[in-house]
Amino acid sequence: MNLWIKHPAAVWTGNDEAAPGGVVISGSTILELVTGSEPESAWDTTLDASDCVLLPGLINCHHHFYQTLTRAVPAALNKELFDWLVSLYPIWANLDEESIVASTETALCELMLSGCTTTTDHHYVFPSRLNHAIDLQAEVAKRLGIRAILTRGSMSLGQDQGGLPPASVVQREDAILKDSERLVKAYHQTGDGAMLQIALAPCSPFSVTEALMRDTAILARQHGVLLHTHLAETGDENDFCLETFGCRPLDYLDRVGWLADDAWLAHGIHFTDDEIRRMGQAGIAVSHCPSSNMILASGICRTKELIASGVHVGLGVDGSASNDASNMMQEVRQAFLLQRLRYGAAGFSHEDALSLATTGGAALFRRKDIGELAVGRQADLALFSLDALRFAGGSDPVASLVTCGAHRAEHVMIAGEWRVTRGELTHVDLAAVKARQRSAAASLLHRLG
């Protein structure tokens, strides 16, 4: 059956095409952008969208689902990255299967309610009793129906070797590589419409060895999957790389074979002009994480220079312990505000911010089937109601979503299936999700005590 999403109050397609009459959905893809009063295609049912703004589904390019269990932990407040991590590692060392399932449910539900249709997760904490965390995440993502790129993260450089994490959360490198290959073979889908993919993601220069970085890149390229890591997030990281490796972070990345078009970086703040030029030439990508960067006082990503050089830049909410939310629409507003602080009121628009969260994210993931409203693209979309008091009197509906602070979608469709209707998740008992999350968070902190 074909669905006509009829006459939205406004449509932002993410491209140069217009669709004032809405879109027609057939199966899992977009059949038509409606330019007149009615579609040229046949339709069977309609959704009256006259009080909503229609957007492509938002794409989250960096997250740590498990961190939804440690929001606003007093020991980690008012600290910058390295001290923040040191205060939280002992808590995360107690993660178990219950923790992973609960936190993944919570993060995915929160993301979908905010208009997100595609997300990644960077899970890199594997205590000895938690060998199948990514398998558990895959089961939850399939059950909830979100499009996901799950990354097999890793830490192998403990404090006794000059790294930052404690020994209780690092793994042997042979075990990491073996499990990485297992996950790719078990879950990675290819081609248009892929719902679940795997990427390989050593955590950061201060938590993995050079050997693991090199071997992970070799393994990823053998199987045709993407690479992901944190890089150039803080000045402390630059200092660590200079002291430990004798070079800046980007030179280190080049040295281990990662400066290439199959890798994306989280944060990417502290780069020189020449480094940005080299990144563009290599075709690497960056996830901008504005809320996290502000909370941890890490700095401001130079998005416009990166994009101008040829770097694909997407948007990420980052972990809910350094945000403390998993809301993509709020993150769009944060990017809008923070980037205007750098580039001025005329230098970064609401459409620039929306582009990071849609077309930018699709380019970052090397996906041509998502990120915009266009014929043949996946039917991933979000509708935001303008009925709330915060939008009353707004003149430009699309701009209002960003400037007036939209935060909850009215309807969300993923691959042609409604996952949010009338502001509520379909087929999800949200009260039960919250109860499991509260129990898992309390249990995690209790085990620390």
VENHUHU-V420059 format. One line per field, one symbol per residue. psi: psi as a letter, one per 40 degrees, with the letter a starting at -180 (. if undefined). burial: I if it has 24 or more other C-alpha atoms within 12 Angstrom, else O. Layout:
psi = ???
burial = ???
This chain:
psi = hhhhhhgidihheeaeiigdeaihhhbeihdihheadiidiiidiihhfeeihhiiiihhehigddeeefhfhdeeifiiddddddddddddeeiadddddddddddddddddeehehiiighehgidegefdddddddddddefihighhgiihegideeeadiideeiiidddddddddddddddhiiiiehdhihihgidideeiidddddddddddddefiiiiiiifdiddddddddddefiidddddddefegieeiiihcfdgiiddddddddddfiihhhgddddddefdahhgddddddeehhhahidaieefdfifhdddddddddddddddeideehidddddddecddddddefheeieihiheiighihhhieeiddehehdhdddddddefiehidihhhfehhehhfeihhfhgddddddddddddddddddd.
burial = OIIIIIIIIIIIIIOOOIIIIIIIIIIIIIIIIIOOOOIOOOOOOOIOIIIIIIIIIIIIIIIIIIIIIIIOIOOIOOIIIIOIIIIIIIIIIIIIIIIIIIIIIIIIIIIIIIIIIIIIIIIIIIIOOIIIIIIIIIOIIIOIIIIIIIIIIIIIIIOOOOIIIIIIIIIIIOOIIOIIIIIIOOIIOOOOIIIIIIIIIIIIIIIIIIOIIIIIIIIIOOIIIIIIIIIIIIIIIIOIIOOIIOOIIIIIIOOIIIIIIIIIIIIIIIIOOOIIOIIIOIIIIIIIIIIIIIIIIIIIIIIIIIIOIIIIIIIIIIIIIIIIIIIIIIIIIIIIIIIIOOOOOOOIIIIIIIIIIIIIIIIIIIIIIIIIIIIIIIIIIIIIIIIOOOIOOOOOIIIIIIIIIIIIIIIIIIIIIIIIIIIIIIOIOOOOIIOIIOOIIIIIIOOOO
